[in-house]
Amino acid sequence: MSVYLTDRCGIGPDQADKLFMMIVFGLFYLNQSLKWNKDDDWYEMQFLAARFLFGGIAALVKNPLC
């Protein structure tokens, strides 16, 4: 994922690693807060998280930080 962020978004490897870890820990927290139950709430939050992440990546592609 870090290489994808570096290549696709035009950011440095250190920035990409930090963003990747934010994604990992954020999704871990999300799943932990939902008690890892794959119910309707879990699927809805997974869908929202995916939209949020892809929207953020799209924003970086349009306006690279570097």
C-alpha positions as CSV (number, residue, x, y, z in Angstrom):
1,M,0.0,0.0,0.0
2,S,2.8,2.4,0.8
3,V,4.3,1.9,-2.7
4,Y,0.9,2.5,-4.2
5,L,0.5,5.8,-2.3
6,T,4.0,6.9,-3.2
7,D,3.6,6.1,-6.9
8,R,-0.1,7.1,-7.4
9,C,-0.3,10.1,-5.1
10,G,3.1,11.7,-5.6
11,I,4.1,11.7,-1.9
12,G,7.3,10.6,-0.3
13,P,7.9,7.1,1.1
14,D,8.0,8.4,4.7
15,Q,4.6,10.2,4.2
16,A,3.2,7.1,2.5
17,D,4.3,4.9,5.4
18,K,2.7,7.2,8.0
19,L,-0.6,7.4,6.0
20,F,-0.6,3.6,5.7
21,M,-0.2,3.2,9.5
22,M,-3.0,5.7,10.1
23,I,-5.2,3.6,7.9
24,V,-4.2,0.3,9.6
25,F,-4.7,1.6,13.1
26,G,-7.9,3.5,12.2
27,L,-9.5,0.4,10.7
28,F,-8.3,-1.7,13.7
29,Y,-10.0,0.8,16.0
30,L,-13.2,0.8,13.9
31,N,-13.4,-3.0,14.0
32,Q,-12.6,-3.2,17.7
33,S,-15.3,-0.6,18.5
34,L,-17.8,-2.7,16.7
35,K,-16.6,-5.8,18.7
36,W,-15.6,-7.6,15.5
37,N,-19.2,-8.5,14.9
38,K,-20.0,-8.8,11.2
39,D,-23.5,-7.5,11.5
40,D,-25.3,-4.7,9.5
41,D,-23.5,-2.0,11.4
42,W,-20.1,-3.5,10.7
43,Y,-20.8,-3.8,7.0
44,E,-22.2,-0.2,6.8
45,M,-19.1,1.1,8.6
46,Q,-16.8,-0.9,6.3
47,F,-18.5,0.6,3.3
48,L,-18.2,4.1,4.7
49,A,-14.6,3.6,5.6
50,A,-13.8,2.4,2.1
51,R,-15.5,5.4,0.5
52,F,-13.6,7.7,2.9
53,L,-10.3,6.1,2.1
54,F,-10.8,6.1,-1.7
55,G,-12.0,9.7,-1.6
56,G,-8.9,10.7,0.3
57,I,-6.6,8.9,-2.2
58,A,-8.5,10.6,-5.1
59,A,-7.9,14.0,-3.5
60,L,-4.2,13.3,-3.2
61,V,-4.0,12.2,-6.8
62,K,-5.7,15.5,-8.0
63,N,-3.5,17.6,-5.7
64,P,-0.2,15.9,-4.9
65,L,1.4,17.1,-1.7
66,C,4.9,17.0,-3.2
